[in-house]
Amino acid sequence: MHTLDYRVLFEQSPARLLVLAPQPDRFTILSGSDRYLDATLTTREIVSRPLFEVFPDNPADPSADGTSNLRTSLVRALASRGTDRMAVQKYDIRDRSGRFVERYWAPVNGTVVSAEGEVVALVHRVEDVTAFVTEGESLRDDLAHLRYEILARGRELALANTQLRDTIEQRRKIFAIVGHDLRSPLSSISVSVGVLRRAFADLGALPPRVLDVLESSSARMRDLLNDLDDYTATQMGGVLQIQREHVDLRVLCEGVVHDAQLAHPAHVVELAAGERISAYVDPRRTQQLLTNLINNAVTYGAVDRPVRVSAKRVTGACILTVANEGEPIPENQIPLLFEPFRRGPGAGSPQQRGHMGLGLFIVEQIAQAHEASVQVESTPEATHFSVVIPTRQ
């Protein structure tokens, strides 16, 4: 059986391909297919040379941005360890005599990742669309205008996508920095509260009320930072990670309600009587879900009316419900409740201070990770948020 020569296979590929070293400072050319060399009027002498030394911008074109756009796309592909598609680019090349000739390309850039997870190369693939673009210049019918419109809209879309990616990446970095920088002083506060509690205990004295306030405020701040971390993870295309185990939901609810009552001493948070229910869930995420629902009920419910938590068994599942009394949610607002950074009427009120509007968004993400759903029913009598939780594997 004949042994396949992959070098020959690549070089004679019908695609126009260029292989680059993953070096943002040089992007050294490692190889190229024959079709690529023919299309770009080059030879194998370009191998081992920096990409933009071989293909500089046309100095006679002051608006030339080919090198800048291509470099940005290659860096973006490296950062994502995936594929980045570019809009049609005007990128002139030199002919055999060194004179620049007009060319339009449709490029795609991707990464080659080793079994160890290391990016070992970049693959740059192009299609020469010069004939398509220049033919449009000689036509005077509606088709020519349509072609130019498509080209213009494509470049505008590429620019908008680039700006959107930059904005998302910048926001992700800001969230990560804020979360990291706030956790250190928060940890110091929590440790200090513990030290003071032990000191008062050694003296045989009751700790002052301010320690309870500091402790509940620290817990609330940790919840906010956890929500922020989870939001960042979901916005980067991931899903919330869960680790299921068999949990006594009654015990879990008792713990969450106890902590919620400490965190909201001005409100009554009560757990309805019920039986023990074993569920196959992630206990930490379920606590987070229930805590967020209670915080939401406290924020928007009537101050002088209790927040009621219940767990009820149904066939193959149970229903966790958090209910509060107060102004009902407008029907047209219910579909928008689970959008991130959305807060209800009265934003800026004392009850809403310290709330980013991520609580219900995280609730829905946790429910979806458990293949569950969140249901909302709001009437003048009460508002109910219910989550169907699986009780078995």
C-alpha contacts under 8 A as a table, 3 or more apart, distances in Angstrom:
res1	aa1	res2	aa2	distance
4	L	9	L	7.84
5	D	8	V	5.50
5	D	9	L	6.24
6	Y	9	L	4.73
6	Y	10	F	6.01
7	R	10	F	5.21
7	R	11	E	6.16
8	V	11	E	5.10
8	V	12	Q	6.02
9	L	12	Q	5.42
9	L	13	S	6.04
10	F	13	S	5.10
10	F	32	G	7.99
10	F	33	S	6.11
11	E	32	G	6.47
11	E	33	S	4.03
11	E	34	D	5.42
12	Q	33	S	6.09
12	Q	34	D	5.86
12	Q	35	R	7.42
13	S	16	R	7.63
13	S	33	S	6.26
13	S	34	D	7.42
13	S	35	R	7.33
14	P	35	R	6.39
15	A	33	S	7.33
15	A	35	R	6.42
15	A	36	Y	7.33
15	A	125	R	7.38
16	R	32	G	7.83
16	R	33	S	6.08
16	R	34	D	7.53
16	R	35	R	5.05
16	R	36	Y	4.06
16	R	37	L	7.83
16	R	39	A	7.61
16	R	125	R	5.63
16	R	126	V	5.74
16	R	127	E	6.94
17	L	32	G	5.63
17	L	33	S	5.37
17	L	35	R	7.59
17	L	36	Y	5.62
17	L	123	V	6.70
17	L	124	H	5.72
17	L	125	R	4.62
17	L	126	V	6.88
18	L	29	I	7.29
18	L	30	L	7.72
18	L	31	S	5.95
18	L	32	G	4.29
18	L	33	S	6.55
18	L	36	Y	6.91
18	L	123	V	5.75
18	L	124	H	5.00
18	L	125	R	6.40
19	V	29	I	6.08
19	V	30	L	5.35
19	V	31	S	5.12
19	V	32	G	6.00
19	V	121	A	6.66
19	V	122	L	5.71
19	V	123	V	4.69
19	V	124	H	6.28
20	L	27	F	5.57
20	L	28	T	5.48
20	L	29	I	4.61
20	L	30	L	5.29
20	L	31	S	7.27
20	L	51	L	7.87
20	L	121	A	5.72
20	L	122	L	4.98
20	L	123	V	6.30
20	L	124	H	7.52
21	A	27	F	5.28
21	A	28	T	5.19
21	A	29	I	6.45
21	A	30	L	6.44
21	A	120	V	7.08
21	A	121	A	5.03
21	A	122	L	6.25
22	P	27	F	6.03
22	P	28	T	7.90
22	P	78	L	7.37
22	P	119	V	7.09
22	P	120	V	6.56
22	P	121	A	5.33
22	P	122	L	6.01
23	Q	26	R	5.52
23	Q	27	F	4.85
23	Q	28	T	7.06
24	P	27	F	5.68
24	P	71	R	7.85
24	P	74	L	7.98
24	P	75	V	6.61
26	R	50	P	5.15
26	R	51	L	6.77
26	R	52	F	7.72
27	F	50	P	5.69
27	F	51	L	5.62
27	F	52	F	7.98
28	T	47	V	7.77
28	T	48	S	5.78
28	T	49	R	5.47
28	T	50	P	4.29
28	T	51	L	5.72
29	I	32	G	7.87
29	I	46	I	6.98
29	I	47	V	5.11
29	I	48	S	5.20
29	I	49	R	5.66
29	I	50	P	6.06
29	I	51	L	5.90
30	L	47	V	5.51
30	L	48	S	5.84
31	S	44	R	7.80
31	S	47	V	5.83
32	G	36	Y	6.29
32	G	37	L	6.71
32	G	44	R	7.58
32	G	47	V	7.81
33	S	36	Y	5.21
33	S	37	L	6.45
34	D	37	L	5.13
34	D	38	D	6.16
35	R	38	D	5.13
35	R	39	A	6.12
36	Y	39	A	5.13
36	Y	40	T	6.16
36	Y	126	V	7.87
37	L	40	T	5.28
37	L	41	L	5.88
37	L	42	T	4.94
37	L	43	T	5.72
37	L	44	R	7.46
38	D	41	L	5.14
38	D	42	T	6.46
38	D	43	T	7.77
39	A	42	T	7.91
39	A	128	D	7.32
40	T	93	I	6.76
41	L	93	I	7.92
41	L	94	R	7.32
41	L	95	D	5.85
41	L	96	R	6.68
42	T	45	E	7.74
42	T	46	I	7.16
42	T	96	R	7.67
43	T	46	I	6.31
44	R	47	V	5.72
46	I	49	R	5.64
46	I	54	V	6.75
49	R	53	E	7.10
49	R	54	V	7.02
50	P	53	E	5.33
50	P	54	V	6.60
51	L	54	V	5.41
51	L	55	F	6.18
52	F	55	F	4.71
52	F	56	P	5.09
52	F	67	T	6.76
53	E	56	P	5.81
55	F	67	T	7.79
55	F	93	I	6.54
55	F	94	R	7.88
56	P	67	T	6.59
56	P	93	I	7.86
57	D	61	D	7.90
57	D	64	A	6.04
57	D	65	D	7.05
57	D	66	G	6.37
57	D	67	T	6.16
57	D	91	Y	7.09
57	D	92	D	6.95
57	D	93	I	8.00
58	N	61	D	5.51
58	N	64	A	6.54
58	N	91	Y	7.83
58	N	92	D	6.03
58	N	93	I	7.39
58	N	100	F	6.47
59	P	62	P	6.82
59	P	64	A	7.97
61	D	64	A	5.43
64	A	90	K	7.58
64	A	91	Y	7.32
65	D	68	S	5.34
65	D	69	N	6.13
65	D	90	K	7.99
65	D	91	Y	7.70
66	G	69	N	5.28
66	G	70	L	6.01
66	G	89	Q	6.54
66	G	90	K	6.47
66	G	91	Y	5.05
67	T	70	L	5.19
67	T	71	R	5.95
67	T	91	Y	7.89
68	S	71	R	5.26
68	S	72	T	6.19
69	N	72	T	5.18
69	N	73	S	6.25
70	L	73	S	5.11
70	L	74	L	6.18
71	R	74	L	5.16
71	R	75	V	6.17
72	T	75	V	5.21
72	T	76	R	6.08
73	S	76	R	4.97
73	S	77	A	6.16
73	S	84	D	6.23
73	S	85	R	7.69
73	S	86	M	7.10
73	S	109	N	7.04
74	L	77	A	5.09
74	L	78	L	6.24
74	L	84	D	7.56
74	L	109	N	6.25
74	L	110	G	7.79
74	L	122	L	7.74
75	V	78	L	5.03
75	V	79	A	6.17
76	R	79	A	5.08
76	R	80	S	6.19
76	R	84	D	6.94
77	A	80	S	5.22
77	A	81	R	5.64
77	A	82	G	5.45
77	A	83	T	5.51
77	A	84	D	5.40
77	A	109	N	6.56
77	A	110	G	5.90
77	A	111	T	6.56
78	L	81	R	4.98
78	L	82	G	7.10
78	L	110	G	7.87
78	L	111	T	6.56
78	L	119	V	7.65
78	L	122	L	7.84
80	S	83	T	7.66
81	R	110	G	7.63
81	R	111	T	5.82
81	R	113	V	7.63
81	R	119	V	7.19
82	G	110	G	5.62
82	G	111	T	5.66
83	T	108	V	7.18
83	T	109	N	5.65
83	T	110	G	4.17
83	T	111	T	6.66
84	D	108	V	5.97
84	D	109	N	5.24
84	D	110	G	6.27
85	R	107	P	6.45
85	R	108	V	4.53
85	R	109	N	6.34
86	M	89	Q	7.68
86	M	106	A	6.70
86	M	107	P	5.54
86	M	108	V	6.02
86	M	158	A	6.68
87	A	106	A	6.32
87	A	107	P	7.34
87	A	154	G	5.65
87	A	155	R	5.35
87	A	157	L	7.92
87	A	158	A	5.70
88	V	104	Y	6.66
88	V	105	W	5.52
88	V	106	A	4.66
88	V	107	P	7.19
88	V	151	L	6.84
88	V	154	G	7.11
88	V	155	R	6.75
89	Q	104	Y	5.48
89	Q	105	W	5.21
89	Q	106	A	6.40
89	Q	107	P	7.75
90	K	102	E	7.58
90	K	103	R	5.98
90	K	104	Y	4.47
90	K	105	W	6.52
91	Y	102	E	7.14
91	Y	103	R	5.60
91	Y	104	Y	5.87
91	Y	105	W	6.99
92	D	100	F	6.08
92	D	101	V	5.53
92	D	102	E	4.64
92	D	103	R	4.86
92	D	104	Y	7.38
93	I	100	F	5.28
93	I	101	V	5.60
93	I	102	E	6.84
93	I	103	R	6.78
94	R	97	S	7.42
94	R	98	G	5.00
94	R	99	R	5.15
94	R	100	F	4.24
94	R	101	V	6.04
95	D	98	G	5.26
95	D	99	R	5.54
95	D	100	F	6.24
95	D	101	V	6.66
96	R	99	R	7.52
102	E	130	T	7.85
103	R	128	D	7.39
103	R	129	V	7.76
103	R	130	T	5.35
104	Y	128	D	6.14
104	Y	129	V	5.43
104	Y	130	T	4.58
104	Y	133	V	7.30
105	W	126	V	6.18
105	W	127	E	5.58
105	W	128	D	4.79
105	W	129	V	5.42
105	W	130	T	6.87
106	A	126	V	5.50
106	A	127	E	5.14
106	A	128	D	6.63
106	A	129	V	6.74
107	P	124	H	7.05
107	P	125	R	5.66
107	P	126	V	4.32
107	P	127	E	6.52
108	V	124	H	6.01
108	V	125	R	5.23
108	V	126	V	6.36
109	N	122	L	7.00
109	N	123	V	5.76
109	N	124	H	4.66
109	N	125	R	6.32
110	G	122	L	5.69
110	G	123	V	5.27
110	G	124	H	6.68
111	T	119	V	6.50
111	T	120	V	7.72
111	T	121	A	5.97
111	T	122	L	4.53
111	T	123	V	6.13
112	V	119	V	5.71
112	V	120	V	5.81
112	V	121	A	5.15
112	V	122	L	5.97
112	V	123	V	7.28
113	V	116	E	7.86
113	V	117	G	5.73
113	V	118	E	5.35
113	V	119	V	4.38
113	V	120	V	5.86
113	V	121	A	7.40
114	S	117	G	5.21
114	S	118	E	5.25
114	S	119	V	6.34
114	S	120	V	6.49
115	A	118	E	7.42
119	V	122	L	7.92
128	D	131	A	7.83
129	V	132	F	5.30
129	V	133	V	6.51
130	T	133	V	5.23
130	T	134	T	5.94
131	A	134	T	5.26
131	A	135	E	5.66
132	F	135	E	5.44
132	F	136	G	6.58
133	V	136	G	5.36
133	V	137	E	6.98
133	V	147	R	7.54
133	V	148	Y	7.56
134	T	137	E	5.16
134	T	138	S	7.06
135	E	138	S	5.49
135	E	139	L	6.72
136	G	139	L	5.29
136	G	143	L	7.83
136	G	144	A	4.66
136	G	145	H	7.56
136	G	147	R	6.64
136	G	148	Y	7.16
137	E	140	R	7.87
137	E	144	A	7.05
139	L	143	L	7.89
139	L	144	A	5.60
140	R	143	L	7.98
140	R	144	A	6.23
140	R	145	H	7.77
141	D	144	A	5.68
141	D	145	H	7.01
142	D	145	H	5.20
142	D	146	L	6.18
143	L	146	L	4.96
143	L	147	R	6.17
144	A	147	R	5.14
144	A	148	Y	6.38
145	H	148	Y	5.20
145	H	149	E	6.06
146	L	149	E	4.95
146	L	150	I	6.17
147	R	150	I	5.18
147	R	151	L	6.29
148	Y	151	L	5.02
148	Y	152	A	6.06
149	E	152	A	5.11
149	E	153	R	5.99
150	I	153	R	5.17
150	I	154	G	5.95
151	L	154	G	5.10
151	L	155	R	6.41
152	A	155	R	5.31
152	A	156	E	6.25
153	R	156	E	4.98
153	R	157	L	6.00
154	G	157	L	5.09
154	G	158	A	6.17
155	R	158	A	5.01
155	R	159	L	6.20
156	E	159	L	5.11
156	E	160	A	6.16
157	L	160	A	5.00
157	L	161	N	6.05
158	A	161	N	5.07
158	A	162	T	6.16
159	L	162	T	5.08
159	L	163	Q	6.23
160	A	163	Q	5.12
160	A	164	L	6.07
161	N	164	L	4.98
161	N	165	R	6.08
162	T	165	R	5.15
162	T	166	D	6.17
163	Q	166	D	5.07
163	Q	167	T	6.10
164	L	167	T	5.05
164	L	168	I	6.16
165	R	168	I	5.18
165	R	169	E	6.05
166	D	169	E	5.13
166	D	170	Q	5.97
167	T	170	Q	5.09
167	T	171	R	6.07
168	I	171	R	5.11
168	I	172	R	6.04
169	E	172	R	5.01
169	E	173	K	6.21
170	Q	173	K	5.18
170	Q	174	I	6.22
171	R	174	I	5.03
171	R	175	F	6.12
172	R	175	F	5.18
172	R	176	A	6.15
172	R	232	T	6.16
173	K	176	A	5.05
173	K	177	I	6.10
174	I	177	I	5.16
174	I	178	V	6.01
175	F	178	V	5.14
175	F	179	G	5.94
175	F	228	L	7.08
175	F	229	D	7.62
175	F	232	T	7.33
176	A	179	G	5.17
176	A	180	H	6.08
176	A	229	D	7.43
177	I	180	H	5.16
177	I	181	D	5.96
178	V	181	D	5.22
178	V	182	L	6.00
179	G	182	L	5.39
179	G	183	R	6.25
179	G	225	L	5.92
179	G	228	L	7.55
179	G	229	D	7.40
180	H	183	R	5.46
180	H	184	S	7.10
181	D	184	S	6.03
181	D	185	P	7.62
182	L	185	P	5.86
182	L	186	L	6.18
183	R	186	L	4.95
183	R	187	S	5.95
183	R	222	R	7.79
184	S	187	S	5.20
184	S	188	S	6.44
185	P	188	S	4.94
185	P	189	I	6.27
186	L	189	I	5.12
186	L	190	S	6.33
186	L	218	S	6.55
186	L	221	M	7.92
186	L	222	R	7.88
187	S	190	S	5.14
187	S	191	V	6.18
188	S	191	V	5.16
188	S	192	S	6.03
189	I	192	S	5.05
189	I	193	V	6.18
189	I	214	L	7.80
189	I	218	S	7.43
190	S	193	V	5.18
190	S	194	G	6.39
190	S	215	E	6.73
190	S	218	S	6.75
191	V	194	G	5.14
191	V	195	V	6.28
192	S	195	V	5.04
192	S	196	L	6.20
193	V	196	L	5.16
193	V	197	R	6.16
193	V	211	L	6.26
193	V	214	L	7.33
193	V	215	E	6.91
194	G	197	R	5.13
194	G	198	R	6.32
195	V	198	R	5.25
195	V	199	A	6.20
196	L	199	A	4.94
196	L	200	F	6.25
196	L	207	P	7.87
197	R	200	F	5.28
197	R	201	A	6.18
197	R	207	P	6.17
197	R	211	L	7.77
198	R	201	A	4.94
198	R	202	D	6.13
199	A	202	D	5.16
199	A	203	L	6.41
200	F	203	L	5.04
200	F	204	G	6.18
200	F	205	A	5.22
200	F	206	L	6.34
200	F	207	P	5.70
201	A	204	G	4.95
201	A	205	A	5.95
201	A	206	L	7.11
201	A	207	P	7.65
202	D	205	A	7.71
207	P	211	L	6.93
208	P	211	L	5.97
208	P	212	D	7.72
209	R	212	D	5.38
209	R	213	V	6.65
210	V	213	V	4.99
210	V	214	L	6.16
211	L	214	L	5.02
211	L	215	E	6.03
212	D	215	E	5.06
212	D	216	S	6.11
212	D	262	L	7.88
213	V	216	S	5.29
213	V	217	S	5.96
213	V	263	A	7.88
214	L	217	S	5.13
214	L	218	S	6.00
215	E	218	S	5.14
215	E	219	A	6.26
216	S	219	A	5.07
216	S	220	R	6.21
216	S	262	L	6.75
216	S	263	A	4.74
217	S	220	R	5.05
217	S	221	M	6.16
217	S	263	A	7.30
218	S	221	M	5.05
218	S	222	R	6.21
219	A	222	R	5.10
219	A	223	D	6.31
219	A	263	A	7.89
220	R	223	D	5.04
220	R	224	L	6.37
220	R	263	A	7.60
221	M	224	L	5.06
221	M	225	L	6.28
222	R	225	L	5.13
222	R	226	N	6.09
223	D	226	N	5.08
223	D	227	D	6.18
223	D	288	Q	7.97
224	L	227	D	5.08
224	L	228	L	6.19
224	L	355	H	7.64
224	L	356	M	7.65
225	L	228	L	4.94
225	L	229	D	6.19
226	N	229	D	5.07
226	N	230	D	6.18
227	D	230	D	5.08
227	D	231	Y	6.08
227	D	358	L	6.42
227	D	359	G	6.88
227	D	362	I	6.56
228	L	231	Y	5.09
228	L	232	T	6.22
228	L	358	L	7.48
229	D	232	T	5.20
229	D	233	A	6.30
230	D	233	A	5.08
230	D	234	T	6.32
230	D	240	L	6.86
230	D	362	I	7.18
231	Y	234	T	5.25
231	Y	235	Q	6.20
231	Y	340	P	7.98
231	Y	358	L	7.57
231	Y	362	I	7.17
232	T	235	Q	5.18
232	T	236	M	6.42
233	A	236	M	5.41
233	A	237	G	7.10
233	A	238	G	5.69
233	A	239	V	6.91
233	A	240	L	7.26
234	T	237	G	5.47
234	T	238	G	4.81
234	T	239	V	5.36
234	T	240	L	6.84
235	Q	238	G	6.96
239	V	365	Q	7.73
239	V	369	A	7.28
240	L	365	Q	6.84
240	L	366	I	6.74
240	L	369	A	6.39
241	Q	369	A	7.39
242	I	282	D	5.60
242	I	285	R	7.07
242	I	369	A	6.98
242	I	370	H	7.86
243	Q	281	V	7.29
243	Q	282	D	5.00
244	R	280	Y	5.83
244	R	281	V	4.41
244	R	282	D	4.22
244	R	283	P	7.31
245	E	279	A	7.85
245	E	280	Y	5.18
245	E	281	V	5.51
245	E	282	D	6.11
245	E	283	P	7.38
246	H	278	S	6.34
246	H	279	A	5.45
246	H	280	Y	4.46
246	H	281	V	6.46
246	H	392	R	7.97
247	V	252	L	7.64
247	V	278	S	5.47
247	V	279	A	5.27
247	V	280	Y	6.24
247	V	281	V	6.75
247	V	283	P	6.70
248	D	251	V	5.53
248	D	252	L	6.38
248	D	276	R	6.56
248	D	277	I	5.66
248	D	278	S	4.69
248	D	279	A	6.50
249	L	252	L	4.88
249	L	253	C	5.98
249	L	276	R	6.87
249	L	277	I	5.46
249	L	278	S	6.05
249	L	279	A	6.49
249	L	311	A	7.71
250	R	253	C	5.18
250	R	254	E	6.20
250	R	274	G	7.74
250	R	275	E	7.22
250	R	276	R	5.31
250	R	277	I	6.17
250	R	311	A	7.33
251	V	254	E	5.09
251	V	255	G	6.36
251	V	276	R	7.87
252	L	255	G	5.29
252	L	256	V	6.36
252	L	283	P	7.59
252	L	287	Q	7.02
253	C	256	V	5.14
253	C	257	V	6.02
253	C	271	L	7.54
253	C	287	Q	7.65
253	C	290	L	7.86
254	E	257	V	5.27
254	E	258	H	6.09
254	E	271	L	7.05
255	G	258	H	5.17
255	G	259	D	6.28
256	V	259	D	5.22
256	V	260	A	6.03
256	V	287	Q	6.39
256	V	290	L	7.22
256	V	291	T	6.48
257	V	260	A	4.96
257	V	261	Q	6.11
257	V	269	V	6.42
257	V	270	E	6.69
257	V	271	L	6.78
257	V	309	V	7.81
258	H	261	Q	5.27
258	H	262	L	6.53
259	D	262	L	5.15
259	D	263	A	6.21
260	A	263	A	4.95
260	A	264	H	6.04
260	A	269	V	7.00
260	A	291	T	7.11
260	A	294	I	7.36
260	A	295	N	7.88
261	Q	264	H	5.13
261	Q	265	P	5.69
261	Q	267	H	7.23
261	Q	268	V	6.73
261	Q	269	V	5.67
262	L	265	P	5.58
264	H	267	H	5.63
264	H	268	V	7.85
264	H	298	V	7.90
265	P	268	V	7.33
266	A	303	V	7.63
267	H	298	V	7.22
267	H	303	V	6.22
267	H	304	D	7.03
267	H	305	R	7.55
267	H	306	P	6.56
267	H	307	V	7.70
268	V	305	R	7.15
268	V	306	P	4.64
268	V	307	V	6.16
269	V	306	P	5.71
269	V	307	V	4.77
269	V	308	R	6.06
269	V	309	V	7.55
270	E	306	P	7.02
270	E	307	V	6.32
270	E	308	R	5.16
270	E	309	V	6.15
271	L	308	R	5.96
271	L	309	V	4.75
271	L	310	S	5.80
272	A	308	R	6.88
272	A	309	V	6.11
272	A	310	S	5.12
272	A	311	A	7.75
273	A	310	S	7.56
274	G	310	S	7.65
274	G	311	A	6.95
274	G	312	K	7.20
277	I	313	R	7.02
277	I	318	C	7.80
277	I	391	T	7.58
278	S	391	T	5.96
278	S	392	R	7.77
279	A	317	A	7.65
279	A	389	I	7.43
279	A	390	P	6.11
279	A	391	T	3.65
279	A	392	R	5.74
280	Y	390	P	6.36
280	Y	391	T	5.33
280	Y	392	R	5.11
280	Y	393	Q	5.72
281	V	286	T	7.11
281	V	370	H	7.22
281	V	389	I	7.77
281	V	390	P	7.28
281	V	391	T	7.76
282	D	285	R	5.44
282	D	286	T	6.04
283	P	286	T	5.09
283	P	287	Q	6.11
284	R	287	Q	5.17
284	R	288	Q	6.24
285	R	288	Q	4.89
285	R	289	L	6.09
285	R	366	I	6.56
286	T	289	L	4.98
286	T	290	L	6.17
286	T	366	I	7.55
287	Q	290	L	5.20
287	Q	291	T	5.97
288	Q	291	T	5.09
288	Q	292	N	6.11
288	Q	363	V	7.81
289	L	292	N	5.29
289	L	293	L	6.35
289	L	362	I	7.26
289	L	363	V	4.97
289	L	366	I	6.71
289	L	367	A	7.97
290	L	293	L	5.13
290	L	294	I	6.22
290	L	322	V	7.89
290	L	363	V	7.99
291	T	294	I	5.13
291	T	295	N	6.10
292	N	295	N	5.05
292	N	296	N	6.11
292	N	359	G	5.24
292	N	360	L	6.77
292	N	363	V	6.81
293	L	296	N	5.08
293	L	297	A	6.21
293	L	322	V	6.46
293	L	359	G	7.38
293	L	360	L	7.04
293	L	363	V	7.39
293	L	385	F	7.36
294	I	297	A	5.00
294	I	298	V	6.13
294	I	307	V	7.24
294	I	322	V	6.50
295	N	298	V	5.11
295	N	299	T	6.08
296	N	299	T	5.07
296	N	300	Y	6.25
296	N	359	G	7.24
296	N	360	L	7.68
297	A	300	Y	5.45
297	A	301	G	5.24
297	A	307	V	6.57
297	A	322	V	7.38
297	A	323	A	6.88
297	A	324	N	5.62
298	V	301	G	5.34
298	V	302	A	7.67
298	V	303	V	7.39
298	V	307	V	6.89
298	V	324	N	7.63
298	V	351	Q	7.98
299	T	351	Q	5.23
299	T	352	Q	6.08
300	Y	326	G	7.37
300	Y	327	E	7.93
300	Y	344	G	7.99
300	Y	351	Q	7.62
301	G	305	R	7.57
301	G	307	V	7.74
301	G	324	N	5.36
301	G	325	E	5.43
301	G	326	G	4.93
301	G	327	E	7.24
302	A	305	R	5.42
302	A	306	P	7.93
302	A	324	N	7.32
302	A	325	E	5.70
302	A	326	G	4.68
302	A	327	E	7.73
303	V	306	P	7.72
305	R	324	N	7.42
305	R	325	E	6.37
306	P	324	N	6.68
306	P	325	E	7.57
307	V	322	V	7.03
307	V	323	A	5.79
307	V	324	N	4.88
307	V	325	E	7.59
308	R	321	T	8.00
308	R	322	V	5.73
308	R	323	A	5.17
308	R	324	N	6.52
309	V	320	L	7.45
309	V	321	T	5.71
309	V	322	V	4.62
309	V	323	A	6.53
310	S	319	I	7.98
310	S	320	L	5.87
310	S	321	T	5.30
310	S	322	V	6.69
311	A	318	C	6.62
311	A	319	I	5.62
311	A	320	L	4.63
311	A	321	T	6.45
312	K	318	C	5.33
312	K	319	I	5.21
312	K	320	L	6.72
313	R	317	A	6.22
313	R	318	C	4.19
313	R	319	I	6.45
314	V	317	A	5.28
314	V	318	C	5.15
314	V	319	I	7.19
315	T	318	C	7.58
316	G	390	P	6.36
316	G	391	T	5.79
316	G	392	R	6.71
317	A	388	V	6.52
317	A	389	I	5.46
317	A	390	P	4.27
317	A	391	T	4.58
317	A	392	R	7.36
318	C	388	V	5.75
318	C	389	I	5.29
318	C	390	P	6.43
318	C	391	T	6.44
319	I	386	S	6.33
319	I	387	V	5.56
319	I	388	V	4.55
319	I	389	I	6.05
320	L	386	S	5.54
320	L	387	V	5.23
320	L	388	V	6.47
320	L	389	I	7.16
321	T	384	H	6.54
321	T	385	F	5.59
321	T	386	S	4.30
321	T	387	V	6.49
322	V	384	H	5.82
322	V	385	F	5.40
322	V	386	S	6.59
323	A	382	A	6.62
323	A	383	T	5.49
323	A	384	H	4.43
323	A	385	F	6.43
324	N	382	A	5.63
324	N	383	T	5.48
324	N	384	H	6.84
325	E	380	P	7.96
325	E	381	E	6.33
325	E	382	A	4.40
325	E	383	T	6.24
326	G	380	P	7.24
326	G	381	E	7.42
326	G	382	A	6.52
326	G	383	T	7.73
327	E	380	P	6.48
328	P	378	S	5.37
328	P	379	T	5.39
328	P	380	P	5.33
328	P	381	E	7.83
328	P	382	A	6.96
328	P	383	T	6.43
329	I	333	Q	6.74
329	I	334	I	6.81
329	I	378	S	5.82
329	I	379	T	7.63
329	I	383	T	7.59
330	P	333	Q	5.36
330	P	334	I	6.83
331	E	334	I	5.54
332	N	335	P	6.80
332	N	336	L	7.96
333	Q	336	L	5.36
333	Q	337	L	6.48
334	I	337	L	5.35
334	I	376	V	7.36
335	P	338	F	7.31
336	L	339	E	5.67
336	L	342	R	7.83
337	L	342	R	6.93
337	L	343	R	7.90
337	L	344	G	7.95
337	L	360	L	6.86
337	L	361	F	7.75
338	F	342	R	7.63
338	F	360	L	5.15
338	F	361	F	4.48
338	F	364	E	6.71
339	E	342	R	5.88
339	E	358	L	7.82
339	E	360	L	7.72
339	E	361	F	5.71
340	P	357	G	6.12
340	P	358	L	5.15
340	P	360	L	7.86
340	P	361	F	5.42
341	F	356	M	5.75
341	F	357	G	4.09
341	F	358	L	5.38
342	R	356	M	7.80
342	R	357	G	4.85
342	R	358	L	7.25
343	R	347	A	6.17
343	R	356	M	7.61
343	R	357	G	5.05
344	G	347	A	6.23
346	G	349	S	5.70
346	G	352	Q	7.78
347	A	352	Q	6.04
348	G	351	Q	7.89
348	G	352	Q	5.72
348	G	353	R	5.97
349	S	352	Q	5.29
349	S	353	R	6.46
350	P	353	R	5.42
352	Q	355	H	5.52
355	H	358	L	7.71
356	M	359	G	7.76
357	G	360	L	7.35
357	G	361	F	7.80
358	L	361	F	5.15
358	L	362	I	6.17
359	G	362	I	5.35
359	G	363	V	6.30
360	L	363	V	4.76
360	L	364	E	6.26
361	F	364	E	5.35
361	F	365	Q	6.38
362	I	365	Q	4.95
362	I	366	I	6.11
363	V	366	I	5.27
363	V	367	A	6.20
364	E	367	A	5.02
364	E	368	Q	6.10
364	E	373	S	7.18
364	E	374	V	6.48
365	Q	368	Q	5.12
365	Q	369	A	6.17
366	I	369	A	5.05
366	I	370	H	6.44
367	A	370	H	5.15
367	A	371	E	6.24
367	A	372	A	4.78
367	A	373	S	5.59
367	A	374	V	6.89
367	A	387	V	7.22
367	A	389	I	7.92
368	Q	371	E	4.70
368	Q	372	A	5.32
368	Q	373	S	6.40
369	A	372	A	7.39
370	H	389	I	7.48
370	H	390	P	7.72
372	A	387	V	6.95
372	A	388	V	5.72
372	A	389	I	6.14
372	A	390	P	7.51
373	S	387	V	5.80
373	S	388	V	6.11
374	V	385	F	6.88
374	V	386	S	5.68
374	V	387	V	4.66
374	V	388	V	7.07
375	Q	385	F	5.81
375	Q	386	S	5.14
375	Q	387	V	6.40
376	V	383	T	7.40
376	V	384	H	5.78
376	V	385	F	4.80
376	V	386	S	6.50
377	E	383	T	5.74
377	E	384	H	5.19
377	E	385	F	6.72
378	S	381	E	7.93
378	S	382	A	6.03
378	S	383	T	4.12
378	S	384	H	6.23
379	T	382	A	5.44
379	T	383	T	6.11
380	P	383	T	7.93
390	P	393	Q	7.60
